[in-house]
């Protein structure tokens, strides 16, 4: 553990910072401006009080002393490494003058606490230990003995306070994340409650009326004398359709009541298209159907094909009443091709636009990796075409 922390202290990167406030985003620029100002102040100090060397050497020294300020906002640990090396070099080459208990410039002495504080706020505790030891090494080696204890206490206080600030920020971030998770859970619970309320209303109102329609249609031939056979047949068909609608509604209520429990009721398959076509013909739609009896396809493909044909026939009855419809299925090596074609007659207008039914059919096809198109064709009719893959990804 301590070797990992030492390696992080010597060559490890600084954590990336993503400031959220305008001041936070401006800190790197402020640091560069402060470094320039500190460099000029340090240069003036070195010219008046530094060793008698060339001006060029003093300029380089001032730049190296002030450079960490330009990095502290984004790379505090790197800034401390540079400051440590420069301070060690200065302590080895610059003698302590009279009335100055350390060999560093005032700029450096003011900058050290800032660098230590930012490192403490940004880095974990193990890195702080090595940072504190490096600062203590400089103090013990280059500071007059009478000032060592005070400076060591100051360094320890800065690191401890910075570490506590870092821990407090981490706790606040964890609390904010937990609050976000709680809000998401409350939102999901509210959605579930709303779905249950809708399910109850559908069960209490819509399902009740649908049941009444089915019962009245079934018993009409017994309650009314002299009902013609054709009317009795239509009433029986209405009752059957109402019962099917009730079954579908119960399935939808199951979906509304629970988003986690899978449906256990049997879903339509490809062979059920024959019954769907039979019902459409009984309702007066001129349907030609080319079935594929006995063909086995994945349940998801059969369900998608059934729902697409069901919606296409419903659209044909609503928007192109009286137009003949032809349903064609063709099985390829890896796909099931589905065509629903309206042969329009005089006075019948084709379906246009992306209505909700068309969107639903497209979603059915694309959900299992297929394709869907719908629109007027070259014959003047209207064609719904879906290509459904036979191998559906789990």
C-alpha positions as YAML, in Angstrom:
chain: A
units: angstrom
residues:
- id: 1
  name: UNK
  ca: [0.00, 0.00, 0.00]
- id: 2
  name: UNK
  ca: [2.70, 2.50, 0.98]
- id: 3
  name: UNK
  ca: [4.67, 1.68, -2.18]
- id: 4
  name: UNK
  ca: [1.59, 2.41, -4.29]
- id: 5
  name: UNK
  ca: [1.12, 5.72, -2.49]
- id: 6
  name: UNK
  ca: [4.81, 6.58, -2.95]
- id: 7
  name: UNK
  ca: [4.59, 5.84, -6.66]
- id: 8
  name: UNK
  ca: [1.47, 8.01, -6.93]
- id: 9
  name: UNK
  ca: [3.29, 10.82, -5.12]
- id: 10
  name: UNK
  ca: [6.37, 10.61, -7.37]
- id: 11
  name: UNK
  ca: [4.87, 10.02, -10.82]
- id: 12
  name: UNK
  ca: [1.11, 9.63, -10.42]
- id: 13
  name: UNK
  ca: [-1.33, 11.91, -12.28]
- id: 14
  name: UNK
  ca: [-3.55, 14.50, -10.71]
- id: 15
  name: UNK
  ca: [-7.29, 13.76, -10.76]
- id: 16
  name: UNK
  ca: [-9.26, 15.52, -13.45]
- id: 17
  name: UNK
  ca: [-11.34, 18.43, -12.25]
- id: 18
  name: UNK
  ca: [-14.70, 19.35, -13.80]
- id: 19
  name: UNK
  ca: [-15.65, 22.70, -12.25]
- id: 20
  name: UNK
  ca: [-19.36, 23.50, -12.23]
- id: 21
  name: UNK
  ca: [-19.20, 27.19, -11.32]
- id: 22
  name: UNK
  ca: [-17.92, 30.15, -13.26]
- id: 23
  name: UNK
  ca: [-15.27, 30.83, -10.61]
- id: 24
  name: UNK
  ca: [-14.08, 27.22, -10.77]
- id: 25
  name: UNK
  ca: [-13.69, 27.42, -14.55]
- id: 26
  name: UNK
  ca: [-11.77, 30.67, -14.16]
- id: 27
  name: UNK
  ca: [-9.27, 29.32, -11.61]
- id: 28
  name: UNK
  ca: [-6.67, 28.11, -14.18]
- id: 29
  name: UNK
  ca: [-6.60, 31.58, -15.75]
- id: 30
  name: UNK
  ca: [-6.37, 33.21, -12.33]
- id: 31
  name: UNK
  ca: [-3.48, 30.88, -11.48]
- id: 32
  name: UNK
  ca: [-1.55, 31.89, -14.62]
- id: 33
  name: UNK
  ca: [-2.05, 35.58, -13.85]
- id: 34
  name: UNK
  ca: [-0.94, 35.01, -10.25]
- id: 35
  name: UNK
  ca: [2.15, 33.13, -11.49]
- id: 36
  name: UNK
  ca: [3.12, 36.03, -13.76]
- id: 37
  name: UNK
  ca: [2.70, 38.53, -10.93]
- id: 38
  name: UNK
  ca: [4.63, 36.30, -8.52]
- id: 39
  name: UNK
  ca: [7.41, 35.89, -11.05]
- id: 40
  name: UNK
  ca: [7.83, 39.64, -11.42]
- id: 41
  name: UNK
  ca: [7.79, 40.17, -7.66]
- id: 42
  name: UNK
  ca: [10.30, 37.34, -7.16]
- id: 43
  name: UNK
  ca: [12.61, 38.74, -9.85]
- id: 44
  name: UNK
  ca: [12.63, 42.15, -8.16]
- id: 45
  name: UNK
  ca: [13.34, 40.50, -4.80]
- id: 46
  name: UNK
  ca: [16.20, 38.41, -6.23]
- id: 47
  name: UNK
  ca: [17.81, 41.43, -7.90]
- id: 48
  name: UNK
  ca: [17.84, 43.29, -4.57]
- id: 49
  name: UNK
  ca: [18.56, 40.42, -2.17]
- id: 50
  name: UNK
  ca: [19.67, 37.40, -4.17]
- id: 51
  name: UNK
  ca: [23.14, 36.14, -5.04]
- id: 52
  name: UNK
  ca: [25.26, 38.30, -7.33]
- id: 53
  name: UNK
  ca: [24.81, 36.36, -10.56]
- id: 54
  name: UNK
  ca: [23.75, 37.25, -14.07]
- id: 55
  name: UNK
  ca: [20.29, 38.67, -14.69]
- id: 56
  name: UNK
  ca: [19.45, 35.77, -17.00]
- id: 57
  name: UNK
  ca: [20.01, 33.27, -14.21]
- id: 58
  name: UNK
  ca: [17.79, 35.31, -11.90]
- id: 59
  name: UNK
  ca: [15.02, 35.38, -14.53]
- id: 60
  name: UNK
  ca: [15.14, 31.58, -14.87]
- id: 61
  name: UNK
  ca: [15.08, 31.23, -11.08]
- id: 62
  name: UNK
  ca: [12.06, 33.55, -10.80]
- id: 63
  name: UNK
  ca: [10.19, 31.62, -13.51]
- id: 64
  name: UNK
  ca: [10.84, 28.29, -11.80]
- id: 65
  name: UNK
  ca: [9.76, 29.68, -8.42]
- id: 66
  name: UNK
  ca: [6.50, 31.13, -9.78]
- id: 67
  name: UNK
  ca: [5.60, 28.31, -12.22]
- id: 68
  name: UNK
  ca: [3.77, 26.10, -9.65]
- id: 69
  name: UNK
  ca: [1.16, 28.82, -9.15]
- id: 70
  name: UNK
  ca: [0.14, 28.47, -12.79]
- id: 71
  name: UNK
  ca: [-0.33, 24.71, -12.34]
- id: 72
  name: UNK
  ca: [-1.94, 24.54, -8.91]
- id: 73
  name: UNK
  ca: [-5.55, 24.78, -10.17]
- id: 74
  name: UNK
  ca: [-5.23, 21.83, -12.55]
- id: 75
  name: UNK
  ca: [-2.07, 19.90, -11.53]
- id: 76
  name: UNK
  ca: [-1.46, 20.55, -7.81]
- id: 77
  name: UNK
  ca: [0.73, 17.50, -7.19]
- id: 78
  name: UNK
  ca: [2.92, 18.32, -10.19]
- id: 79
  name: UNK
  ca: [3.11, 21.90, -8.92]
- id: 80
  name: UNK
  ca: [4.32, 20.64, -5.52]
- id: 81
  name: UNK
  ca: [6.98, 18.44, -7.16]
- id: 82
  name: UNK
  ca: [8.37, 21.45, -9.04]
- id: 83
  name: UNK
  ca: [8.23, 23.63, -5.92]
- id: 84
  name: UNK
  ca: [9.98, 20.90, -3.89]
- id: 85
  name: UNK
  ca: [12.83, 20.55, -6.40]
- id: 86
  name: UNK
  ca: [13.30, 24.33, -6.68]
- id: 87
  name: UNK
  ca: [13.19, 24.72, -2.89]
- id: 88
  name: UNK
  ca: [15.73, 21.93, -2.44]
- id: 89
  name: UNK
  ca: [18.05, 23.52, -4.99]
- id: 90
  name: UNK
  ca: [17.70, 26.92, -3.35]
- id: 91
  name: UNK
  ca: [18.35, 25.46, 0.11]
- id: 92
  name: UNK
  ca: [21.53, 23.78, -1.14]
- id: 93
  name: UNK
  ca: [22.95, 26.84, -2.93]
- id: 94
  name: UNK
  ca: [21.60, 29.94, -1.13]
- id: 95
  name: UNK
  ca: [22.95, 30.56, 2.39]
- id: 96
  name: UNK
  ca: [20.58, 31.74, 5.12]
- id: 97
  name: UNK
  ca: [21.04, 35.47, 5.49]
- id: 98
  name: UNK
  ca: [20.92, 37.34, 8.75]
- id: 99
  name: UNK
  ca: [17.35, 37.83, 10.03]
- id: 100
  name: UNK
  ca: [15.97, 35.27, 7.52]
- id: 101
  name: UNK
  ca: [15.35, 31.87, 9.12]
- id: 102
  name: UNK
  ca: [15.07, 30.02, 5.76]
- id: 103
  name: UNK
  ca: [16.76, 30.21, 2.34]
- id: 104
  name: UNK
  ca: [13.61, 30.82, 0.30]
- id: 105
  name: UNK
  ca: [11.97, 33.91, -1.09]
- id: 106
  name: UNK
  ca: [8.80, 35.35, 0.47]
- id: 107
  name: UNK
  ca: [6.93, 34.25, -2.66]
- id: 108
  name: UNK
  ca: [7.88, 30.65, -2.03]
- id: 109
  name: UNK
  ca: [6.93, 30.80, 1.64]
- id: 110
  name: UNK
  ca: [3.49, 32.18, 0.75]
- id: 111
  name: UNK
  ca: [3.06, 29.64, -2.06]
- id: 112
  name: UNK
  ca: [3.93, 26.49, -0.09]
- id: 113
  name: UNK
  ca: [0.74, 26.52, 2.10]
- id: 114
  name: UNK
  ca: [-1.43, 27.02, -1.00]
- id: 115
  name: UNK
  ca: [0.14, 24.07, -2.81]
- id: 116
  name: UNK
  ca: [-0.11, 21.81, 0.24]
- id: 117
  name: UNK
  ca: [-3.76, 22.75, 0.82]
- id: 118
  name: UNK
  ca: [-4.81, 22.05, -2.79]
- id: 119
  name: UNK
  ca: [-2.94, 18.72, -2.82]
- id: 120
  name: UNK
  ca: [-4.70, 17.76, 0.43]
- id: 121
  name: UNK
  ca: [-8.12, 18.56, -1.03]
- id: 122
  name: UNK
  ca: [-7.52, 16.69, -4.31]
- id: 123
  name: UNK
  ca: [-5.58, 13.54, -3.29]
- id: 124
  name: UNK
  ca: [-6.13, 10.55, -1.04]
- id: 125
  name: UNK
  ca: [-4.63, 10.26, 2.43]
- id: 126
  name: UNK
  ca: [-1.71, 8.00, 1.45]
- id: 127
  name: UNK
  ca: [-0.41, 10.59, -1.03]
- id: 128
  name: UNK
  ca: [-0.80, 13.29, 1.62]
- id: 129
  name: UNK
  ca: [1.50, 11.38, 3.98]
- id: 130
  name: UNK
  ca: [4.32, 11.44, 1.44]
- id: 131
  name: UNK
  ca: [3.60, 15.06, 0.61]
- id: 132
  name: UNK
  ca: [3.85, 15.94, 4.30]
- id: 133
  name: UNK
  ca: [7.10, 13.98, 4.65]
- id: 134
  name: UNK
  ca: [8.62, 15.82, 1.70]
- id: 135
  name: UNK
  ca: [7.64, 19.17, 3.20]
- id: 136
  name: UNK
  ca: [9.06, 18.06, 6.58]
- id: 137
  name: UNK
  ca: [12.30, 17.07, 4.87]
- id: 138
  name: UNK
  ca: [12.72, 20.59, 3.46]
- id: 139
  name: UNK
  ca: [11.99, 22.13, 6.86]
- id: 140
  name: UNK
  ca: [14.37, 19.90, 8.81]
- id: 141
  name: UNK
  ca: [17.20, 20.32, 6.28]
- id: 142
  name: UNK
  ca: [17.07, 24.03, 5.50]
- id: 143
  name: UNK
  ca: [15.25, 25.87, 8.32]
- id: 144
  name: UNK
  ca: [16.88, 27.19, 11.46]
- id: 145
  name: UNK
  ca: [16.22, 24.82, 14.41]
- id: 146
  name: UNK
  ca: [14.19, 27.35, 16.35]
- id: 147
  name: UNK
  ca: [11.55, 27.50, 13.60]
- id: 148
  name: UNK
  ca: [11.28, 23.81, 12.70]
- id: 149
  name: UNK
  ca: [8.60, 22.81, 15.23]
- id: 150
  name: UNK
  ca: [6.26, 25.66, 14.31]
- id: 151
  name: UNK
  ca: [6.53, 25.00, 10.59]
- id: 152
  name: UNK
  ca: [5.98, 21.26, 11.06]
- id: 153
  name: UNK
  ca: [2.81, 21.95, 13.03]
- id: 154
  name: UNK
  ca: [1.63, 24.36, 10.34]
- id: 155
  name: UNK
  ca: [2.20, 21.78, 7.61]
- id: 156
  name: UNK
  ca: [0.37, 19.10, 9.62]
- id: 157
  name: UNK
  ca: [-2.56, 21.44, 10.26]
- id: 158
  name: UNK
  ca: [-2.85, 22.35, 6.57]
- id: 159
  name: UNK
  ca: [-2.83, 18.70, 5.48]
- id: 160
  name: UNK
  ca: [-5.32, 17.59, 8.14]
- id: 161
  name: UNK
  ca: [-7.75, 20.40, 7.35]
- id: 162
  name: UNK
  ca: [-7.44, 19.75, 3.60]
- id: 163
  name: UNK
  ca: [-8.01, 16.03, 4.13]
- id: 164
  name: UNK
  ca: [-11.16, 16.75, 6.14]
- id: 165
  name: UNK
  ca: [-12.41, 19.07, 3.41]
- id: 166
  name: UNK
  ca: [-11.83, 16.33, 0.84]
- id: 167
  name: UNK
  ca: [-13.68, 13.75, 2.96]
- id: 168
  name: UNK
  ca: [-16.58, 16.13, 3.48]
- id: 169
  name: UNK
  ca: [-16.85, 16.73, -0.28]
- id: 170
  name: UNK
  ca: [-16.80, 12.99, -0.92]
- id: 171
  name: UNK
  ca: [-19.58, 12.47, 1.63]
- id: 172
  name: UNK
  ca: [-21.61, 15.26, 0.06]
- id: 173
  name: UNK
  ca: [-21.14, 13.73, -3.39]
- id: 174
  name: UNK
  ca: [-22.24, 10.33, -2.07]
- id: 175
  name: UNK
  ca: [-25.30, 11.92, -0.44]
- id: 176
  name: UNK
  ca: [-26.17, 13.73, -3.66]
- id: 177
  name: UNK
  ca: [-25.88, 10.47, -5.59]
- id: 178
  name: UNK
  ca: [-28.06, 8.70, -3.03]
- id: 179
  name: UNK
  ca: [-30.64, 11.50, -3.25]
- id: 180
  name: UNK
  ca: [-30.65, 11.15, -7.02]
- id: 181
  name: UNK
  ca: [-31.22, 7.40, -6.72]
- id: 182
  name: UNK
  ca: [-34.01, 8.06, -4.23]
- id: 183
  name: UNK
  ca: [-35.66, 10.54, -6.57]
- id: 184
  name: UNK
  ca: [-35.45, 8.04, -9.42]
- id: 185
  name: UNK
  ca: [-37.00, 5.37, -7.20]
- id: 186
  name: UNK
  ca: [-39.79, 7.76, -6.21]
- id: 187
  name: UNK
  ca: [-40.39, 8.62, -9.86]
- id: 188
  name: UNK
  ca: [-40.61, 4.93, -10.75]
- id: 189
  name: UNK
  ca: [-42.98, 4.36, -7.85]
- id: 190
  name: UNK
  ca: [-45.15, 7.26, -9.01]
- id: 191
  name: UNK
  ca: [-45.23, 5.83, -12.52]
- id: 192
  name: UNK
  ca: [-46.18, 2.40, -11.16]
- id: 193
  name: UNK
  ca: [-48.95, 3.93, -9.06]
- id: 194
  name: UNK
  ca: [-50.26, 5.83, -12.06]
- id: 195
  name: UNK
  ca: [-50.19, 2.67, -14.16]
- id: 196
  name: UNK
  ca: [-52.12, 0.83, -11.46]
- id: 197
  name: UNK
  ca: [-54.67, 3.63, -11.30]
- id: 198
  name: UNK
  ca: [-55.14, 3.51, -15.08]
- id: 199
  name: UNK
  ca: [-55.43, -0.29, -14.91]
- id: 200
  name: UNK
  ca: [-58.10, -0.04, -12.22]
- id: 201
  name: UNK
  ca: [-60.07, 2.52, -14.20]
- id: 202
  name: UNK
  ca: [-59.83, 0.43, -17.37]
- id: 203
  name: UNK
  ca: [-60.97, -2.66, -15.47]
- id: 204
  name: UNK
  ca: [-63.81, -0.89, -13.67]
- id: 205
  name: UNK
  ca: [-65.12, 1.13, -16.61]
- id: 206
  name: UNK
  ca: [-64.01, -0.14, -20.03]
- id: 207
  name: UNK
  ca: [-63.93, -3.85, -19.20]
- id: 208
  name: UNK
  ca: [-67.36, -3.58, -17.56]
- id: 209
  name: UNK
  ca: [-68.91, -2.04, -20.65]
- id: 210
  name: UNK
  ca: [-67.19, -4.53, -22.95]
- id: 211
  name: UNK
  ca: [-68.61, -7.36, -20.84]
- id: 212
  name: UNK
  ca: [-72.07, -5.86, -21.14]
- id: 213
  name: UNK
  ca: [-71.70, -5.67, -24.93]
- id: 214
  name: UNK
  ca: [-70.69, -9.32, -25.08]
- id: 215
  name: UNK
  ca: [-73.50, -10.46, -22.79]
- id: 216
  name: UNK
  ca: [-76.19, -8.44, -24.55]
- id: 217
  name: UNK
  ca: [-75.05, -9.62, -27.96]
- id: 218
  name: UNK
  ca: [-75.05, -13.27, -26.84]
- id: 219
  name: UNK
  ca: [-78.48, -13.10, -25.20]
- id: 220
  name: UNK
  ca: [-80.22, -10.92, -27.79]
- id: 221
  name: UNK
  ca: [-81.50, -13.92, -29.75]
- id: 222
  name: UNK
  ca: [-83.12, -15.24, -26.58]
- id: 223
  name: UNK
  ca: [-84.54, -11.93, -25.40]
- id: 224
  name: UNK
  ca: [-85.94, -10.77, -28.74]
- id: 225
  name: UNK
  ca: [-88.43, -12.85, -30.68]
- id: 226
  name: UNK
  ca: [-88.09, -13.37, -34.39]
- id: 227
  name: UNK
  ca: [-84.43, -12.49, -34.81]
- id: 228
  name: UNK
  ca: [-83.41, -13.34, -38.42]
- id: 229
  name: UNK
  ca: [-80.58, -15.90, -38.77]
- id: 230
  name: UNK
  ca: [-78.28, -13.34, -40.45]
- id: 231
  name: UNK
  ca: [-78.76, -10.93, -37.55]
- id: 232
  name: UNK
  ca: [-78.19, -13.72, -35.04]
- id: 233
  name: UNK
  ca: [-74.93, -14.58, -36.79]
- id: 234
  name: UNK
  ca: [-73.79, -10.97, -36.67]
- id: 235
  name: UNK
  ca: [-74.69, -10.73, -32.98]
- id: 236
  name: UNK
  ca: [-72.68, -13.88, -32.30]
- id: 237
  name: UNK
  ca: [-69.72, -12.36, -34.17]
- id: 238
  name: UNK
  ca: [-70.03, -9.17, -32.11]
- id: 239
  name: UNK
  ca: [-70.07, -11.21, -28.91]
- id: 240
  name: UNK
  ca: [-66.99, -13.17, -30.01]
- id: 241
  name: UNK
  ca: [-65.10, -10.01, -30.94]
- id: 242
  name: UNK
  ca: [-66.02, -8.47, -27.57]
- id: 243
  name: UNK
  ca: [-64.71, -11.53, -25.75]
- id: 244
  name: UNK
  ca: [-61.43, -11.31, -27.69]
- id: 245
  name: UNK
  ca: [-61.20, -7.60, -26.85]
- id: 246
  name: UNK
  ca: [-61.66, -8.47, -23.18]
- id: 247
  name: UNK
  ca: [-58.84, -11.01, -23.38]
- id: 248
  name: UNK
  ca: [-56.55, -8.41, -25.00]
- id: 249
  name: UNK
  ca: [-57.55, -5.87, -22.38]
- id: 250
  name: UNK
  ca: [-56.70, -8.26, -19.56]
- id: 251
  name: UNK
  ca: [-53.30, -8.79, -21.15]
- id: 252
  name: UNK
  ca: [-52.77, -5.02, -21.33]
- id: 253
  name: UNK
  ca: [-53.88, -4.66, -17.72]
- id: 254
  name: UNK
  ca: [-51.23, -7.18, -16.75]
- id: 255
  name: UNK
  ca: [-48.61, -5.06, -18.52]
- id: 256
  name: UNK
  ca: [-49.85, -1.91, -16.79]
- id: 257
  name: UNK
  ca: [-49.86, -3.50, -13.34]
- id: 258
  name: UNK
  ca: [-46.34, -4.89, -13.53]
- id: 259
  name: UNK
  ca: [-43.32, -4.01, -15.66]
- id: 260
  name: UNK
  ca: [-41.25, -6.86, -14.23]
- id: 261
  name: UNK
  ca: [-43.51, -9.95, -14.48]
- id: 262
  name: UNK
  ca: [-43.47, -11.60, -17.88]
- id: 263
  name: UNK
  ca: [-46.79, -12.37, -19.55]
- id: 264
  name: UNK
  ca: [-47.81, -15.98, -19.13]
- id: 265
  name: UNK
  ca: [-50.87, -15.91, -21.41]
- id: 266
  name: UNK
  ca: [-50.35, -17.43, -24.87]
- id: 267
  name: UNK
  ca: [-49.37, -14.93, -27.53]
- id: 268
  name: UNK
  ca: [-50.54, -15.06, -31.16]
- id: 269
  name: UNK
  ca: [-48.34, -17.00, -33.58]
- id: 270
  name: UNK
  ca: [-48.02, -17.14, -37.36]
- id: 271
  name: UNK
  ca: [-50.72, -19.81, -37.77]
- id: 272
  name: UNK
  ca: [-53.21, -17.52, -36.02]
- id: 273
  name: UNK
  ca: [-53.23, -15.27, -39.10]
- id: 274
  name: UNK
  ca: [-55.84, -17.57, -40.64]
- id: 275
  name: UNK
  ca: [-58.27, -16.77, -37.84]
- id: 276
  name: UNK
  ca: [-57.48, -13.08, -38.14]
- id: 277
  name: UNK
  ca: [-58.24, -13.16, -41.86]
- id: 278
  name: UNK
  ca: [-61.44, -15.10, -41.24]
- id: 279
  name: UNK
  ca: [-62.65, -12.45, -38.81]
- id: 280
  name: UNK
  ca: [-61.78, -9.68, -41.29]
- id: 281
  name: UNK
  ca: [-63.77, -11.40, -44.03]
- id: 282
  name: UNK
  ca: [-66.72, -11.79, -41.66]
- id: 283
  name: UNK
  ca: [-66.53, -8.04, -41.08]
- id: 284
  name: UNK
  ca: [-66.87, -7.41, -44.82]
- id: 285
  name: UNK
  ca: [-63.26, -6.99, -45.92]
- id: 286
  name: UNK
  ca: [-62.32, -8.62, -49.25]
- id: 287
  name: UNK
  ca: [-59.12, -10.40, -48.17]
- id: 288
  name: UNK
  ca: [-56.91, -12.72, -50.21]
- id: 289
  name: UNK
  ca: [-54.45, -14.62, -48.07]
- id: 290
  name: UNK
  ca: [-51.55, -16.86, -49.06]
- id: 291
  name: UNK
  ca: [-50.73, -18.73, -45.82]
- id: 292
  name: UNK
  ca: [-47.70, -20.81, -44.94]
- id: 293
  name: UNK
  ca: [-49.36, -23.68, -43.03]
- id: 294
  name: UNK
  ca: [-47.15, -25.53, -40.60]
- id: 295
  name: UNK
  ca: [-44.27, -23.05, -40.89]
- id: 296
  name: UNK
  ca: [-42.32, -22.70, -37.66]
- id: 297
  name: UNK
  ca: [-40.82, -19.33, -36.86]
- id: 298
  name: UNK
  ca: [-39.56, -17.87, -33.56]
- id: 299
  name: UNK
  ca: [-42.41, -16.72, -31.29]
- id: 300
  name: UNK
  ca: [-41.27, -13.10, -31.48]
- id: 301
  name: UNK
  ca: [-41.38, -13.20, -35.30]
- id: 302
  name: UNK
  ca: [-44.81, -14.82, -35.32]
- id: 303
  name: UNK
  ca: [-46.14, -12.26, -32.86]
- id: 304
  name: UNK
  ca: [-44.70, -9.33, -34.84]
- id: 305
  name: UNK
  ca: [-46.15, -10.68, -38.11]
- id: 306
  name: UNK
  ca: [-49.56, -11.18, -36.50]
- id: 307
  name: UNK
  ca: [-49.66, -7.66, -35.03]
- id: 308
  name: UNK
  ca: [-48.48, -6.03, -38.25]
- id: 309
  name: UNK
  ca: [-51.17, -7.82, -40.31]
- id: 310
  name: UNK
  ca: [-53.74, -7.03, -37.63]
- id: 311
  name: UNK
  ca: [-52.94, -3.30, -37.75]
- id: 312
  name: UNK
  ca: [-52.74, -3.29, -41.56]
- id: 313
  name: UNK
  ca: [-56.22, -4.83, -41.82]
- id: 314
  name: UNK
  ca: [-57.53, -2.36, -39.25]
- id: 315
  name: UNK
  ca: [-56.08, 0.54, -41.26]
- id: 316
  name: UNK
  ca: [-57.59, -0.88, -44.44]
- id: 317
  name: UNK
  ca: [-61.05, -0.97, -42.86]
- id: 318
  name: UNK
  ca: [-60.71, 2.56, -41.49]
- id: 319
  name: UNK
  ca: [-58.98, 4.40, -44.30]
- id: 320
  name: UNK
  ca: [-59.67, 2.34, -47.44]
- id: 321
  name: UNK
  ca: [-63.06, 0.78, -46.83]
- id: 322
  name: UNK
  ca: [-64.15, -1.47, -49.67]
- id: 323
  name: UNK
  ca: [-60.67, -1.88, -51.13]
- id: 324
  name: UNK
  ca: [-59.54, -5.49, -51.71]
- id: 325
  name: UNK
  ca: [-56.59, -6.57, -49.55]
- id: 326
  name: UNK
  ca: [-54.01, -9.20, -50.38]
- id: 327
  name: UNK
  ca: [-51.74, -10.68, -47.70]
- id: 328
  name: UNK
  ca: [-48.63, -12.53, -48.90]
- id: 329
  name: UNK
  ca: [-46.08, -14.39, -46.81]
- id: 330
  name: UNK
  ca: [-42.80, -15.69, -48.20]
- id: 331
  name: UNK
  ca: [-40.17, -17.59, -46.28]
- id: 332
  name: UNK
  ca: [-36.51, -17.10, -47.19]
- id: 333
  name: UNK
  ca: [-33.36, -18.71, -45.83]
- id: 334
  name: UNK
  ca: [-33.09, -16.19, -42.99]
- id: 335
  name: UNK
  ca: [-36.11, -13.88, -43.22]
- id: 336
  name: UNK
  ca: [-39.88, -13.86, -43.34]
- id: 337
  name: UNK
  ca: [-41.25, -11.44, -45.95]
- id: 338
  name: UNK
  ca: [-44.67, -9.96, -45.29]
- id: 339
  name: UNK
  ca: [-46.73, -7.95, -47.81]
- id: 340
  name: UNK
  ca: [-50.16, -6.43, -47.21]
- id: 341
  name: UNK
  ca: [-51.39, -4.80, -50.41]
- id: 342
  name: UNK
  ca: [-54.51, -2.66, -50.93]
- id: 343
  name: UNK
  ca: [-55.89, -2.66, -54.45]
- id: 344
  name: UNK
  ca: [-57.68, 0.65, -54.45]
- id: 345
  name: UNK
  ca: [-60.95, 1.10, -56.23]
- id: 346
  name: UNK
  ca: [-62.67, 4.23, -57.47]
- id: 347
  name: UNK
  ca: [-63.47, 6.67, -54.69]
- id: 348
  name: UNK
  ca: [-61.05, 5.05, -52.23]
- id: 349
  name: UNK
  ca: [-58.05, 7.04, -51.00]
- id: 350
  name: UNK
  ca: [-54.84, 5.38, -49.79]
- id: 351
  name: UNK
  ca: [-53.50, 5.85, -46.29]
- id: 352
  name: UNK
  ca: [-50.96, 8.65, -46.08]
- id: 353
  name: UNK
  ca: [-48.72, 9.97, -43.35]
- id: 354
  name: UNK
  ca: [-47.01, 8.43, -40.35]
- id: 355
  name: UNK
  ca: [-50.05, 7.61, -38.26]
- id: 356
  name: UNK
  ca: [-49.81, 5.92, -34.89]
- id: 357
  name: UNK
  ca: [-50.66, 2.56, -36.43]
- id: 358
  name: UNK
  ca: [-47.80, 2.80, -38.90]
- id: 359
  name: UNK
  ca: [-45.42, 3.81, -36.13]
- id: 360
  name: UNK
  ca: [-46.54, 0.83, -34.09]
- id: 361
  name: UNK
  ca: [-45.95, -1.56, -36.99]
- id: 362
  name: UNK
  ca: [-42.50, -0.10, -37.61]
- id: 363
  name: UNK
  ca: [-41.63, -0.50, -33.92]
- id: 364
  name: UNK
  ca: [-42.81, -4.13, -34.03]
- id: 365
  name: UNK
  ca: [-40.48, -4.89, -36.92]
- id: 366
  name: UNK
  ca: [-37.43, -2.97, -35.77]
- id: 367
  name: UNK
  ca: [-37.70, -4.34, -32.22]
- id: 368
  name: UNK
  ca: [-36.64, -7.78, -33.49]
- id: 369
  name: UNK
  ca: [-34.07, -6.46, -35.98]
- id: 370
  name: UNK
  ca: [-36.34, -6.27, -39.03]
- id: 371
  name: UNK
  ca: [-37.28, -3.54, -41.48]
- id: 372
  name: UNK
  ca: [-40.60, -1.92, -42.33]
- id: 373
  name: UNK
  ca: [-41.90, 0.24, -45.14]
- id: 374
  name: UNK
  ca: [-45.39, 1.47, -45.98]
- id: 375
  name: UNK
  ca: [-46.69, 3.72, -48.71]
- id: 376
  name: UNK
  ca: [-48.26, 4.03, -52.17]
- id: 377
  name: UNK
  ca: [-46.86, 1.63, -54.76]
- id: 378
  name: UNK
  ca: [-46.43, 1.68, -58.55]
- id: 379
  name: UNK
  ca: [-49.83, 0.08, -59.16]
- id: 380
  name: UNK
  ca: [-51.70, 2.93, -57.55]
- id: 381
  name: UNK
  ca: [-52.36, 0.89, -54.45]
- id: 382
  name: UNK
  ca: [-50.87, 0.91, -50.97]
- id: 383
  name: UNK
  ca: [-48.39, -1.66, -49.66]
- id: 384
  name: UNK
  ca: [-47.15, -2.54, -46.20]
- id: 385
  name: UNK
  ca: [-43.90, -4.50, -46.38]
- id: 386
  name: UNK
  ca: [-41.98, -5.99, -43.46]
- id: 387
  name: UNK
  ca: [-38.85, -8.12, -43.44]
- id: 388
  name: UNK
  ca: [-38.47, -10.07, -40.20]
- id: 389
  name: UNK
  ca: [-35.30, -12.03, -39.35]
- id: 390
  name: UNK
  ca: [-35.76, -15.67, -38.41]
- id: 391
  name: UNK
  ca: [-32.90, -15.50, -35.91]
- id: 392
  name: UNK
  ca: [-33.94, -13.02, -33.24]
- id: 393
  name: UNK
  ca: [-31.21, -11.88, -30.85]
- id: 394
  name: UNK
  ca: [-31.91, -12.71, -27.22]
...
